[in-house]
Amino acid sequence: MESDGGDRRHVDRDRERDADTAGPDEAAFTELYRDYRTRLYQYALSLVRDRDAAEDAVQDAFLGWVRQLAAGKAPRQAAPYLYASVRNRCLDRLRRRPEVALDEALVELLVAPAGDEERIGLRHALNRLLLALPEEQREVMVLRTWHDMEFAAIAALMGTPVNTAIARYHYGLAKLREELKAHE
């Protein structure tokens, strides 16, 4: 999946689009899909560590969105609904399968330009360290850094207090710094 260059401009578009996606408008859905598919896929991949399962979770989330619209029960905001839907589908998949080994597909999430071997090596090391974090810390780190989510949204998604999400982020960050220093 190609990168969508996710940054803060999505927040403004999300607010505008949330009003536009209240009905089954194909153009609005296409824009929603284009804006979120890569970020949701990356998030799903960080949880399930399996490309096919991540793609399935994203597709299921968008199908759920369409079903909600068709039933006249449009979610008020796109991002919280889609992230929660992907997370729930991934957690369901994880409950149904045994623990898997480190998936090299996650290393592709932060790909450096060709020829920049030092940067590629650092990103691979960082991804491996991130995967070694406890699941709760890793999830908060991914949502905060790669998906630019606010701690309140992360806490709501994970069903925890905001301070817990913040603490998990800071503990994860401290562990990453400690490990990076050890690798220097």
LINURUR-V777387 format. One record per backbone hydrogen bond with DSSP energy under -1.0 kcal/mol. CO is the residue of the C=O (numbers start at 1). NH is the residue of the N-H. E is the energy in kcal/mol with one decimal. If there is no record, write none. Layout:
{{CO NH E} {CO NH E}}
This chain:
{{7 10 -1.9} {8 11 -1.2} {9 13 -1.8} {10 14 -2.9} {11 15 -1.7} {12 16 -1.9} {13 17 -3.1} {14 18 -2.5} {17 21 -2.0} {23 25 -2.4} {25 29 -2.4} {26 30 -2.6} {27 31 -2.1} {28 32 -2.4} {29 33 -3.0} {30 34 -2.6} {31 35 -2.5} {32 36 -1.9} {33 37 -2.5} {36 40 -2.9} {37 41 -2.2} {38 42 -2.6} {39 43 -2.2} {40 44 -3.0} {41 45 -3.0} {42 46 -1.9} {43 47 -1.1} {44 48 -3.0} {45 49 -1.8} {50 54 -2.6} {51 55 -2.7} {52 56 -2.6} {53 57 -2.3} {54 58 -2.1} {55 59 -2.6} {56 60 -2.8} {57 61 -2.0} {58 62 -2.3} {59 63 -2.5} {60 64 -2.3} {61 65 -1.9} {62 66 -2.4} {63 67 -2.5} {64 68 -2.3} {65 69 -2.3} {66 70 -2.8} {67 71 -1.9} {68 73 -2.9} {69 72 -1.7} {77 81 -1.1} {78 82 -3.0} {79 83 -2.8} {80 84 -2.2} {81 85 -2.6} {82 86 -2.7} {83 87 -2.7} {84 88 -2.8} {85 89 -2.2} {86 90 -2.5} {87 91 -2.8} {88 92 -2.2} {89 93 -2.0} {90 94 -2.5} {91 95 -2.1} {92 96 -1.1} {103 106 -1.6} {105 108 -1.1} {106 109 -1.7} {113 116 -1.8} {115 117 -1.3} {116 120 -2.4} {117 121 -2.6} {118 122 -2.1} {119 123 -2.4} {120 124 -2.3} {121 125 -2.3} {122 126 -2.6} {123 127 -2.5} {124 128 -2.3} {125 129 -2.4} {126 130 -2.6} {127 131 -2.3} {128 132 -1.1} {130 133 -1.2} {134 138 -2.7} {135 139 -2.5} {136 140 -1.9} {137 141 -2.6} {138 142 -2.7} {139 143 -2.5} {140 144 -2.6} {141 145 -2.7} {142 146 -1.8} {142 147 -1.2} {143 149 -2.2} {150 154 -2.2} {151 155 -2.9} {152 156 -2.2} {153 157 -2.4} {154 158 -2.6} {155 159 -1.3} {155 160 -2.3} {161 165 -1.8} {162 166 -2.5} {163 167 -2.5} {164 168 -2.6} {165 169 -2.0} {166 170 -2.5} {167 171 -2.9} {168 172 -2.4} {169 173 -2.7} {170 174 -2.4} {171 175 -2.3} {172 176 -2.4} {173 177 -2.5} {174 178 -2.4} {175 179 -2.5} {176 180 -2.7} {177 181 -2.2} {178 182 -1.7} {179 183 -1.4}}
